[in-house]
Amino acid sequence: MSVRPRMKELSDEERKSGFDEVEKGLALHQALPEASRCLFCHDAPCVSGCVAGIDVVGFIRRLKTRNFIGAARLAREANVFSAVCARVCPSEEQCERPCSSTNLAEPIAIGALHRFITDEELKRGIRPRQAGTPTGKKVAVIGAGPAGLTCAHELAAQGHEVTVYEAEDEPGGLMIYGIPRYRLPREVVNKEIEYALSPGVNVKTGVRVGKDISFDEIKKDYDAVFIGIGLGYRTQADIPGHDLPGALDAGEFLRLAALGEAPRLSGDVAVIGGGNVAMDAACTAIRAGADKVIVLYRRTEEEMPAWKREIEFARKEGVEFRYLVAPLRFVETDGKLAGIECVSTKLGEPDSSGRPRPEAVPGSEHVVDVSYAILATGQAPWPEAKEVFSGIELNPSGTVKVEPDTLATSVEGVFAGGDAVNGGKTVVQAVTDGKLAAKSINDFLSK
Ligand SMILES: Cc1cc2nc3c(=O)[nH]c(=O)nc-3n(C[C@H](O)[C@H](O)[C@H](O)COP(=O)(O)OP(=O)(O)OC[C@H]3O[C@@H](n4cnc5c(N)ncnc54)[C@H](O)[C@@H]3O)c2cc1C
């Protein structure tokens, strides 16, 4: 039996009936003994597993002595979105993985302890950060996701005048418009956005750079620029019939759900894809009224890019998985989607991703009857980035090309980070990029 404490969760019925947070965090009587299991290793392998460099050993030591706020502040020094990351980081792949190399039978539940201290801090309120002594320099940040907001926060704390331009009506990026609320409640994100803006960051929401203001104007008005525009919401696959009523794009579906405007679903719903977005779309479809949700994936579970915890979460909610099956086209009845013509696949030689290539099995075509299909086959870089950010060199995939050590783009004084650069990773990676870019911008402005 596992010695690691488990968080309390909503019951099966409760979790499917709304968007309340499913995991409820550890109780004090669970957190303290778990902190006491930590060996406080002198080389702290857990810290090397956290890209943001949170002092894990330090916060667990403070937690153990019941200094919860001190523990939370230590974590926050390294990560502006500490409470968000405590909920959404794949900790078993990050800080907890190197912890397994210690003499412990099971790694410390670092993610759950991190969540415990950030919950304590949220209850009391996060202490705002002060602006630094004014430097007289102005910086524009394009995109208010975790990368842009972190960069803005750090620069304002250094005394620069920072203005964030955000296309949506609210700042937060995918923390608001992507990750579903049952995993990441809106109140948690809002409190951390407030903290991110606390050193006096200006935000202009509803302003899309390239439409409402040009990149050239921004470059002219500011001493440095950070681009943190993330990826486009739309997915890449172009399956015939994808514009039929009933065929939905996962990014758009999740965005509507975040706004409380998701279409009401009924009958059987297929989700096409095997990544985290597919898992979120599947669990959101259940909450939107689907009778049954089936994930269709063209390889096997072993090759699925979704994190194990996300797959388990979806399975717990009753999501069904069908492997080795690829969609060919959406089938129409009376002008509406009625099914998906699929072909069975088998695994062949590795492709460019290093995973075995799914090959169609001749003669295995069949129709999966569904009322709705949600396409979750990967986000792509904003197609308009080339025109909007003219002069900025892009990679062949459409992501922004940067110097890895500084996140400098091909245009002097312009830096970039987060999903727009890495093609789609994690909140903690976006935060880390935001910090590195802020340091590089500060160095650039101090020359
Ligand atoms: C459904 C889903 C679930 C996810 N789950 C997790 C998870 O559990 N854990 C995890 O760590 N990560 C998860 N991620 C990934 C994570 O959300 C992203 O890696 C992270 O948000 C990237 O941050 P960013 O700041 O680079 O971009 P974003 O969060 O995408 O923010 C970019 C911002 O830029 C704005 N913008 C774009 N173009 C313009 C423009 N021209 N002018 C002005 N503003 C503009 C956008 O509106 C957006 O607000 C998930 C992603 C999705 C889609």
The ligand as an SDF file (V2000), in Angstrom:
LIG
                    3D

 53 58  0  0  0  0  0  0  0  0999 V2000
   -6.4200   22.5850  -22.6480 C   0  0  0  0  0  0  0  0  0  0  0  0
   -5.0490   22.8230  -22.1260 C   0  0  0  0  0  0  0  0  0  0  0  0
   -4.6740   22.2450  -20.9390 C   0  0  0  0  0  0  0  0  0  0  0  0
   -3.4190   22.4660  -20.4290 C   0  0  0  0  0  0  0  0  0  0  0  0
   -3.0870   21.8870  -19.2410 N   0  0  0  0  0  0  0  0  0  0  0  0
   -1.8910   22.1530  -18.6790 C   0  0  0  0  0  0  0  0  0  0  0  0
   -1.5420   21.6180  -17.4110 C   0  0  0  0  0  0  0  0  0  0  0  0
   -2.3020   20.8780  -16.7940 O   0  0  0  0  0  0  0  0  0  0  0  0
   -0.3340   21.9500  -16.8990 N   0  0  0  0  0  0  0  0  0  0  0  0
    0.5380   22.7840  -17.5260 C   0  0  0  0  0  0  0  0  0  0  0  0
    1.6100   23.0830  -16.9820 O   0  0  0  0  0  0  0  0  0  0  0  0
    0.2560   23.2840  -18.7510 N   0  0  0  0  0  0  0  0  0  0  0  0
   -0.9340   22.9870  -19.3400 C   0  0  0  0  0  0  0  0  0  0  0  0
   -1.2420   23.5060  -20.5710 N   0  0  0  0  0  0  0  0  0  0  0  0
   -0.2270   24.3170  -21.2710 C   0  0  0  0  0  0  0  0  0  0  0  0
   -0.1220   25.7390  -20.6910 C   0  0  0  0  0  0  0  0  0  0  0  0
   -1.4100   26.2830  -20.5050 O   0  0  0  0  0  0  0  0  0  0  0  0
    0.7110   26.5970  -21.6220 C   0  0  0  0  0  0  0  0  0  0  0  0
    1.9690   25.9760  -21.8210 O   0  0  0  0  0  0  0  0  0  0  0  0
    0.9440   28.0020  -21.0650 C   0  0  0  0  0  0  0  0  0  0  0  0
   -0.2730   28.6560  -20.7880 O   0  0  0  0  0  0  0  0  0  0  0  0
    1.7490   28.8420  -22.0740 C   0  0  0  0  0  0  0  0  0  0  0  0
    1.8660   30.1490  -21.5980 O   0  0  0  0  0  0  0  0  0  0  0  0
    2.1360   31.3650  -22.6040 P   0  0  0  0  0  0  0  0  0  0  0  0
    2.1670   32.5820  -21.7430 O   0  0  0  0  0  0  0  0  0  0  0  0
    3.3010   31.0640  -23.4430 O   0  0  0  0  0  0  0  0  0  0  0  0
    0.8730   31.3920  -23.5900 O   0  0  0  0  0  0  0  0  0  0  0  0
   -0.6890   31.5060  -23.3530 P   0  0  0  0  0  0  0  0  0  0  0  0
   -1.0970   31.0120  -22.0310 O   0  0  0  0  0  0  0  0  0  0  0  0
   -1.3180   30.8930  -24.5520 O   0  0  0  0  0  0  0  0  0  0  0  0
   -0.9500   33.0820  -23.3990 O   0  0  0  0  0  0  0  0  0  0  0  0
   -0.7360   33.8260  -24.5780 C   0  0  0  0  0  0  0  0  0  0  0  0
   -1.5870   35.0730  -24.5390 C   0  0  0  0  0  0  0  0  0  0  0  0
   -1.2520   35.9170  -25.6440 O   0  0  0  0  0  0  0  0  0  0  0  0
   -2.4310   36.4910  -26.1620 C   0  0  0  0  0  0  0  0  0  0  0  0
   -2.1790   36.9060  -27.5500 N   0  0  0  0  0  0  0  0  0  0  0  0
   -1.9780   36.1240  -28.6290 C   0  0  0  0  0  0  0  0  0  0  0  0
   -1.7670   36.8720  -29.7240 N   0  0  0  0  0  0  0  0  0  0  0  0
   -1.8430   38.1540  -29.3310 C   0  0  0  0  0  0  0  0  0  0  0  0
   -1.7070   39.3980  -30.0120 C   0  0  0  0  0  0  0  0  0  0  0  0
   -1.4430   39.4440  -31.3230 N   0  0  0  0  0  0  0  0  0  0  0  0
   -1.8780   40.5520  -29.3090 N   0  0  0  0  0  0  0  0  0  0  0  0
   -2.1520   40.5160  -27.9710 C   0  0  0  0  0  0  0  0  0  0  0  0
   -2.2720   39.3620  -27.2740 N   0  0  0  0  0  0  0  0  0  0  0  0
   -2.1080   38.2020  -27.9450 C   0  0  0  0  0  0  0  0  0  0  0  0
   -3.4410   35.3660  -26.0430 C   0  0  0  0  0  0  0  0  0  0  0  0
   -4.7630   35.8750  -26.0830 O   0  0  0  0  0  0  0  0  0  0  0  0
   -3.0780   34.7670  -24.6810 C   0  0  0  0  0  0  0  0  0  0  0  0
   -3.7820   35.3850  -23.6240 O   0  0  0  0  0  0  0  0  0  0  0  0
   -2.4940   23.2820  -21.1300 C   0  0  0  0  0  0  0  0  0  0  0  0
   -2.8520   23.8450  -22.3510 C   0  0  0  0  0  0  0  0  0  0  0  0
   -4.1150   23.6150  -22.8540 C   0  0  0  0  0  0  0  0  0  0  0  0
   -4.5030   24.2070  -24.1800 C   0  0  0  0  0  0  0  0  0  0  0  0
  1  2  1  0
  2  3  1  0
  2 52  2  0
  3  4  2  0
  4  5  1  0
  4 50  1  0
  5  6  2  0
  6  7  1  0
  6 13  1  0
  7  8  2  0
  7  9  1  0
  9 10  1  0
 10 11  2  0
 10 12  1  0
 12 13  2  0
 13 14  1  0
 14 15  1  0
 14 50  1  0
 15 16  1  0
 16 17  1  0
 16 18  1  0
 18 19  1  0
 18 20  1  0
 20 21  1  0
 20 22  1  0
 22 23  1  0
 23 24  1  0
 24 25  2  0
 24 26  1  0
 24 27  1  0
 27 28  1  0
 28 29  2  0
 28 30  1  0
 28 31  1  0
 31 32  1  0
 32 33  1  0
 33 34  1  0
 33 48  1  0
 34 35  1  0
 35 36  1  0
 35 46  1  0
 36 37  1  0
 36 45  1  0
 37 38  2  0
 38 39  1  0
 39 40  1  0
 39 45  2  0
 40 41  1  0
 40 42  2  0
 42 43  1  0
 43 44  2  0
 44 45  1  0
 46 47  1  0
 46 48  1  0
 48 49  1  0
 50 51  2  0
 51 52  1  0
 52 53  1  0
M  END
$$$$
